[in-house]
Amino acid sequence: MEQATIIDNTIHFVKQTLKNAEGGHDWWHINRVWTNARLIAQTENADLLVIELAALLHDIADSKFHNGDEEVGPATAGNYLQTTEVDPQTILHVQNIIRYMSYKSNFDKPAFHSPELAIVQDADRLDAIGAIGIARAFNYGGFKGREIYNPEIKPDLNMSKEAYKNSTAPTINHFYEKLLLLKDKMNTETGKRLAQQRHDFMEQYLQQFYIECK
């Protein structure tokens, strides 16, 4: 099977699977991550098929929507890829990218790394910051019924992995607990350059937010 056909079939699978997904983790999020991953890959030496498949499948079953199960995503991706003509080594690589690319993986000692992981991780992090990142943060906060802002609840800058996963803090706290930290966690030079622009926009947004809260 041609790689282009594999990608087209994967796009169809993802669109169907995520057709009722929360707005910050729907097909359009996947599409942006896929687009950014291909952009970053242009300046890196890496396997494009692995990158594209991992970008397309990285949120096929996000643990946030599956009772915190961190293996459901890799398993779902693996089950799908076994129906294609993708070789077992590629399938395992894609699964490991999905398993270890999330922000919460930063709390653990790195167990896997590859150039492809670095690229897809950067692409996903880019979609978590800037104008899109702000929109996604408030969309998910509303989905979870969280406060927008509560000055009496301060951001926790030293939280554990479990505290991060179980946090119910106001959405503004999330900027300090994750979003504003992503710029310095980018892996590639292209990712770093694009992240700086989006980071600056978030800082400008927060300045205006606090002005309006007075």
C-alpha positions in Angstrom: 0.0 0.0 0.0 1.3 3.4 -0.9 2.2 5.7 2.0 -0.2 8.4 0.7 -3.0 5.8 0.8 -2.1 4.9 4.4 -2.2 8.5 5.4 -5.5 9.1 3.7 -7.1 6.0 5.3 -5.7 7.2 8.7 -7.2 10.6 8.3 -10.6 9.0 7.5 -10.3 6.8 10.6 -9.4 9.7 12.9 -12.2 11.9 11.6 -14.7 9.2 12.2 -13.4 8.3 15.6 -13.2 11.9 16.9 -16.4 13.2 15.2 -18.0 13.9 18.7 -14.8 14.9 20.5 -14.4 17.9 22.8 -13.4 20.9 20.7 -9.8 21.1 21.9 -9.1 17.5 21.1 -11.1 17.1 17.9 -10.1 16.5 14.2 -9.1 20.2 13.8 -6.6 19.9 16.6 -5.2 16.8 15.0 -5.1 18.6 11.6 -3.1 21.5 13.1 -0.7 19.2 14.9 -0.2 17.1 11.7 0.4 20.3 9.7 2.9 21.6 12.2 4.7 18.3 12.4 5.2 18.2 8.6 6.4 21.8 8.7 9.0 21.0 11.4 10.0 17.8 9.7 11.2 19.8 6.7 14.2 21.0 8.7 14.9 17.7 10.6 16.3 14.3 9.6 13.5 11.9 10.6 11.0 9.3 9.2 8.1 11.2 7.8 5.7 8.2 7.8 6.2 7.7 11.5 5.8 11.5 12.1 2.6 11.7 10.2 1.0 8.6 11.7 1.9 9.7 15.2 0.6 13.2 14.7 -2.7 11.9 13.3 -3.2 9.3 16.0 -1.7 11.0 19.0 -5.1 11.9 20.6 -7.1 9.0 19.2 -8.0 8.0 22.7 -6.7 10.7 25.1 -6.4 9.5 28.7 -8.2 12.6 30.0 -11.4 11.2 28.4 -10.8 7.6 29.4 -10.5 7.7 33.2 -6.8 8.5 33.1 -5.9 5.3 31.3 -2.5 6.2 29.7 -2.4 3.0 27.7 -5.7 3.3 25.8 -4.2 5.7 23.3 -1.2 3.6 22.3 -3.5 0.5 22.2 -6.1 2.1 20.0 -3.5 3.4 17.6 -1.8 0.0 17.5 -5.1 -1.9 16.9 -5.8 0.4 14.0 -2.4 0.3 12.5 -2.4 -3.5 12.5 -5.3 -3.4 10.0 -2.9 -1.5 7.6 0.3 -2.6 5.8 2.5 -0.7 8.3 5.3 -2.8 9.5 5.5 -3.8 13.2 8.5 -1.7 14.0 6.8 1.5 12.7 3.7 0.6 14.7 5.7 0.2 17.9 7.5 3.5 17.2 4.2 5.3 16.7 2.8 3.8 19.9 5.8 4.9 21.9 5.5 8.4 20.6 1.9 8.5 21.7 2.8 7.0 25.1 5.6 9.4 25.9 4.8 12.7 24.2 2.4 14.3 26.6 3.2 17.0 29.0 2.6 14.8 32.0 5.4 12.5 30.8 7.8 15.3 31.9 7.2 14.3 35.5 8.8 10.9 34.9 12.4 10.0 33.9 12.5 9.8 30.1 11.9 6.2 29.0 11.9 6.8 25.2 13.2 9.3 22.8 13.5 9.7 19.0 13.8 12.5 16.5 10.2 11.7 15.4 9.0 12.0 19.0 10.7 15.4 19.3 9.0 16.7 16.2 5.5 15.5 17.0 5.8 16.7 20.6 6.8 20.2 19.4 3.9 20.2 17.0 1.5 19.3 19.7 2.9 21.8 22.1 2.6 24.6 19.5 -1.1 23.9 19.5 -1.3 24.3 23.2 0.0 27.9 23.2 -0.7 31.2 21.4 -4.2 32.2 20.3 -5.2 28.6 19.6 -3.8 27.5 22.9 -5.8 30.1 24.8 -9.0 29.1 23.0 -8.3 25.4 23.7 -7.6 26.1 27.4 -10.8 27.9 28.0 -12.8 25.4 25.9 -11.6 22.5 28.0 -12.0 24.5 31.2 -15.7 25.1 30.3 -16.1 21.5 29.3 -14.9 20.5 32.8 -17.0 23.2 34.5 -14.0 25.0 35.9 -13.7 28.6 37.0 -12.1 31.0 34.6 -10.1 32.8 37.3 -10.1 32.9 41.0 -7.4 35.1 42.6 -7.8 33.2 45.9 -6.5 30.0 44.2 -2.8 30.4 43.3 -1.0 28.4 40.7 0.9 25.4 42.0 4.3 25.5 40.4 5.6 22.4 42.2 2.8 19.9 41.6 3.4 16.2 41.2 2.2 14.2 38.2 -0.9 13.0 40.1 -1.7 16.5 41.3 -1.4 17.8 37.7 -3.6 15.0 36.3 -6.3 15.6 39.0 -6.2 19.4 39.1 -9.5 21.2 39.1 -8.0 24.7 39.3 -9.2 27.7 37.4 -8.2 27.9 33.7 -5.9 30.9 34.3 -3.8 28.8 36.6 -3.1 26.4 33.7 -1.2 29.2 32.0 1.4 29.2 34.8 1.3 25.5 35.5 1.9 24.4 31.9 1.3 26.8 28.9 3.9 29.4 29.8 6.5 26.7 30.4 6.2 25.1 27.0 8.4 27.6 25.2 11.5 26.4 27.0 10.6 22.7 26.5 10.6 22.7 22.7 13.0 20.3 21.1 13.7 21.6 17.6 14.9 25.0 16.3 11.8 25.4 14.2 9.6 24.6 17.2 11.5 27.0 19.4 11.1 29.8 16.9 7.4 29.3 16.4 6.8 28.9 20.1 8.4 32.2 21.0 5.8 34.1 18.8 3.0 32.2 20.5 4.4 32.6 24.0 4.7 36.4 23.5 1.0 36.5 22.5 0.0 34.7 25.6 1.9 37.1 27.8 0.2 40.0 26.1 -3.2 38.3 26.6 -2.6 37.9 30.3 -1.6 41.5 30.7 -4.9 42.5 29.2 -6.8 39.9 31.2 -5.6 41.3 34.5 -6.3 44.9 33.4 -9.9 43.9 32.7 -10.2 42.1 36.1 -9.5 45.2 38.1 
